[in-house]
Amino acid sequence: MKAVVLAGGYATRLWPITKHRPKMFLPVGDSTVIDQIFAELENDDRIDEVFVSTNEKFAPEFEEHLAETDFEKPTLSVEDTSEEDEKFGVIGALAQLVDREGVDEDLVVIAGDNLISFDVSEFVDFFEAQDSPCLAAYDVGSKELAKSYGLVELDGKRIVDFQEKPDDPKSTLVSIACYAFTRDTVGLLEEYLEGDNNPDEPGWFIQWLQNREPTYAFTFEGAWFDIGTPDSYLDAVAWYLGGENYVAESAEIANTTLGENVHVMEGAEITDSHIEGSVIFPNATIADSDIRNSIIDENTHLDNLDLAGALIGAHTHITNGN
């Protein structure tokens, strides 16, 4: 069995934080979002190779990242795109990868920006038991939120209807971009695309597929975060930290109070400030400031500021002289 970790997005909703860094490398505790996925795939003996699908722009960052890890399974597979408007769509890129890498067996596909509370091996167990295409589904608890995702309707475990980003959701159970396809289903990707179907979201393929063969949903409780917006990233960090803080040993904090869910990285210096619900990247310096629910990038200097819900890009200097 092979696996694909989708990491080709440009994460424009998280700019400037992700303008020069893949969002999958955003830290969550002592790891990153994508490394947690790699670790689970590494530990499942049924999966013998993991293809990391990314774009030309971020390929060097992924090459460097993988070279520095102890993971043995991941190999880089690069899309022929370097800008947002050149993207093939997820299904288009997946079909290209299957052709490029000669994939001809069962395939697990998971988005590299998914932070999930279940073990991927549980999902693979479910897939093997059904011996049919499967996806993971989560109840987001809100019809307004459900409008942004692929909506799943079930009869038992079997999918009987799938709606991609519906205007009027019938339920709140959504697909979370974790899929498993049988070898025969993998071969249908080209047929789907040749039919002039939507190449963008995987949900359109699922909608097409479930009308042709039995397709099943692995439902789970717990937590799921799609790290695509500042709020969702900070929510994921808060869930992972559970009200605690994560402060690197090399960070220097003086005369400063830390509220809940604060992640301070190596080399950061914070003095005479209050920080809450925020992520402070390496070598940032903050003085005389109140920072809440914000992301402060590396080598940034902030002095005498009150910020809430802010994204401050790398190498930024902001001083309030009043």
C-alpha positions in Angstrom: 0.0 0.0 0.0 1.2 3.5 -0.8 0.3 6.8 0.7 0.2 10.4 -0.5 0.5 13.4 1.7 -1.0 16.4 -0.1 1.2 19.5 0.5 0.8 21.5 -2.6 -1.2 24.5 -1.4 0.0 28.1 -1.1 -1.9 28.9 2.1 -2.7 32.5 1.0 -5.1 32.9 3.9 -2.2 32.7 6.3 0.1 35.2 4.5 2.5 36.7 5.4 3.3 33.8 7.8 3.1 31.2 5.0 4.3 33.4 2.1 7.7 31.8 2.2 7.0 28.7 4.3 4.6 25.7 3.7 1.8 25.8 6.2 2.5 22.2 7.0 5.6 23.3 8.7 3.8 25.4 11.2 4.7 24.2 14.7 2.2 22.5 17.0 3.9 21.8 20.3 7.2 20.1 19.8 6.4 18.9 16.3 4.8 20.2 13.1 1.5 19.4 11.5 2.9 17.3 8.7 5.5 15.5 10.9 2.7 14.1 13.0 1.2 12.6 9.8 4.6 11.3 8.7 5.1 9.6 12.1 1.9 7.7 11.9 2.5 6.6 8.3 6.0 5.6 9.3 4.7 3.3 12.0 2.2 1.5 9.9 3.9 -1.5 8.2 1.2 -1.9 5.6 2.3 1.4 4.0 5.7 0.9 2.3 6.1 4.3 0.6 4.9 7.8 1.2 4.8 10.4 -1.6 4.8 14.0 -0.5 3.0 16.0 -3.2 4.1 19.6 -3.3 4.7 22.4 -5.8 8.0 23.7 -7.3 8.0 26.8 -5.1 8.2 24.9 -1.9 10.1 21.8 -3.1 13.5 23.0 -1.8 11.9 23.5 1.7 10.5 20.0 1.7 13.8 18.5 0.4 15.6 20.2 3.3 13.0 19.2 5.8 12.9 15.5 4.8 16.7 15.4 4.8 16.8 16.5 8.4 14.2 14.0 9.7 14.6 10.3 10.6 11.6 9.3 8.5 12.5 6.6 5.9 9.3 6.3 3.9 8.6 9.9 2.5 9.9 10.8 -0.9 9.2 14.1 -2.7 7.0 14.2 -5.8 6.9 17.7 -7.3 4.0 19.2 -9.2 4.9 21.4 -12.2 3.5 24.6 -10.6 5.1 27.5 -8.8 2.1 29.9 -8.4 -1.4 29.7 -7.1 -3.1 30.3 -10.5 -1.1 27.4 -12.0 -2.5 24.8 -9.7 -4.0 21.6 -11.3 -6.5 21.1 -8.5 -6.2 18.3 -5.9 -7.6 15.6 -8.1 -5.6 16.8 -11.1 -2.4 16.8 -9.1 -3.2 13.4 -7.6 -3.8 11.9 -11.0 -0.5 13.3 -12.2 1.3 11.9 -9.2 -0.2 8.4 -9.8 1.0 8.5 -13.4 4.4 10.1 -12.5 5.2 7.6 -9.7 3.6 4.5 -11.4 1.2 3.9 -8.5 -0.7 0.6 -9.1 -1.9 -0.5 -5.7 -4.2 0.6 -2.8 -3.6 4.2 -1.9 -4.1 6.3 1.3 -4.4 10.1 0.6 -4.3 12.6 3.5 -3.9 16.4 3.5 -0.7 17.5 5.1 -2.5 20.3 6.9 -4.8 18.0 8.8 -4.4 17.7 12.6 -6.6 14.8 13.7 -7.2 13.0 17.0 -7.5 9.5 15.6 -4.6 7.2 14.5 -4.2 6.8 10.8 -3.8 3.1 11.3 -7.4 3.0 12.6 -8.5 4.5 9.3 -6.5 1.9 7.3 -8.1 -0.9 9.4 -11.5 0.4 8.4 -10.5 0.6 4.8 -9.2 -2.9 4.7 -12.4 -4.2 6.4 -14.6 -2.5 3.8 -12.3 -3.3 0.8 -13.8 -0.3 -0.9 -13.1 3.4 -1.3 -13.3 5.2 2.1 -13.0 8.6 3.6 -12.8 10.0 7.1 -15.8 12.2 8.3 -16.2 14.5 11.2 -19.3 16.3 12.7 -18.4 20.0 12.8 -21.5 20.7 14.7 -22.6 23.7 12.7 -24.4 24.0 9.4 -22.7 27.3 8.8 -19.2 25.6 9.1 -20.4 22.7 7.0 -20.9 25.0 4.0 -17.2 25.2 3.6 -16.6 21.4 3.3 -17.8 18.3 1.5 -21.0 17.1 3.2 -21.5 13.4 3.8 -24.8 11.6 4.1 -24.7 8.0 5.3 -26.8 4.9 5.5 -25.0 3.0 8.2 -21.3 3.3 7.1 -22.1 3.6 3.4 -22.1 7.1 1.7 -25.4 7.6 -0.1 -24.9 11.3 -0.9 -22.0 13.7 -1.1 -22.3 17.4 -1.6 -19.3 19.6 -2.1 -19.7 22.9 -0.2 -23.5 23.0 -0.3 -25.3 26.3 0.2 -27.9 24.6 2.4 -26.3 21.7 4.3 -28.6 18.8 5.3 -26.3 17.8 8.2 -23.0 18.7 9.8 -21.0 15.6 8.9 -18.2 16.6 6.6 -15.2 15.0 4.8 -11.8 15.9 6.3 -9.5 15.2 3.3 -8.4 11.7 4.4 -9.1 9.1 1.8 -8.3 5.5 0.9 -8.7 4.1 -2.6 -8.5 0.6 -3.8 -6.1 -0.2 -6.7 -9.1 -0.3 -9.1 -10.4 3.0 -7.9 -7.0 4.7 -8.4 -7.3 3.7 -12.0 -10.6 5.7 -12.2 -8.9 9.1 -11.7 -8.0 9.5 -15.3 -11.5 8.4 -16.4 -13.0 11.0 -14.0 -10.8 13.8 -15.4 -11.3 12.8 -19.0 -15.0 13.3 -18.4 -14.4 17.0 -18.0 -15.2 16.8 -14.3 -14.1 19.2 -11.6 -10.3 18.7 -10.9 -10.2 20.9 -7.8 -11.6 19.4 -4.7 -11.5 15.7 -3.9 -15.2 15.8 -2.9 -16.2 16.1 -6.5 -14.5 12.8 -7.2 -16.1 11.2 -4.2 -19.5 12.5 -5.4 -18.9 11.0 -8.8 -17.4 7.7 -7.3 -20.2 6.9 -4.8 -22.7 6.8 -7.6 -20.7 4.1 -9.3 -19.5 1.8 -6.5 -19.9 1.4 -2.7 -18.0 4.1 -0.8 -17.8 4.2 3.0 -17.1 6.8 5.7 -15.0 6.3 8.8 -16.5 8.6 11.4 -14.7 9.6 14.6 -15.1 11.9 17.6 -12.5 13.9 19.3 -10.8 16.7 17.3 -10.0 17.8 13.8 -8.4 21.0 12.6 -7.8 22.1 9.0 -4.8 24.4 9.3 -5.8 26.8 6.6 -6.6 30.1 8.5 -5.0 31.9 11.4 -8.0 31.1 13.7 -7.9 27.4 12.8 -4.2 27.2 13.4 -4.4 28.9 16.8 -7.3 26.7 17.7 -5.2 23.6 16.8 -2.3 24.9 18.9 -4.7 25.6 21.8 -6.2 22.1 21.6 -2.8 20.5 21.4 -1.4 22.5 24.4 -4.6 22.0 26.4 -4.3 25.2 28.3 -0.5 24.8 29.0 2.4 26.6 27.4 5.3 25.5 25.3 8.4 27.6 25.7 11.7 26.7 24.1 14.7 26.4 26.5 16.6 29.1 24.6 13.8 31.6 24.8 14.3 34.4 27.3 11.3 35.7 29.2 11.5 38.4 31.8 8.9 40.3 33.8 6.3 38.8 31.6 3.0 37.0 32.2 1.9 34.1 30.0 -1.8 33.3 29.7 -2.9 29.9 28.3 -1.9 28.3 25.0 1.3 30.2 24.3 4.0 28.7 22.1 7.4 30.6 22.3 10.1 29.3 20.0 13.9 29.2 20.3 15.8 32.5 20.6 12.7 34.6 21.2 13.0 37.4 23.8 10.0 38.8 25.7 10.2 41.4 28.4 7.7 43.5 30.3 4.7 42.0 28.4 1.7 39.8 28.5 1.2 37.0 25.9 -1.9 34.9 25.5 -3.1 32.4 23.0 -0.3 33.2 20.6 2.6 31.7 18.7 5.9 33.5 18.8 8.4 32.4 16.2 12.2 32.1 16.6 14.3 35.2 17.4 11.3 37.5 17.7 11.7 40.2 20.4 8.7 41.7 22.2 8.9 44.5 24.8 6.3 46.4 26.7 3.4 44.8 24.8 0.2 42.9 25.2 -0.2 40.2 22.5 -3.3 38.1 22.3 -4.4 35.4 19.8 -1.7 36.4 17.3 1.1 34.9 15.2 4.4 36.7 15.3 6.9 35.6 12.8 10.7 35.2 13.2 13.2 38.0 13.7 10.3 40.4 14.3 10.7 43.3 16.8 7.6 44.7 18.6 7.8 47.5 21.2 5.0 49.1 23.2 2.1 47.5 21.3 -1.4 46.1 22.0 -2.3 43.5 19.4 -5.2 41.0 19.1 -5.8 38.7 16.2 -2.7 39.9 14.4 -0.4 38.3 11.8 3.0 39.9 11.8 5.4 38.9 9.1 9.1 38.0 9.5 11.7 40.8 9.9 9.1 43.4 10.8 9.9 46.2 13.2 7.0 48.0 14.8 7.5 50.5 17.6 4.8 52.7 19.1 6.6 55.8 20.3 3.6 57.4 21.9 
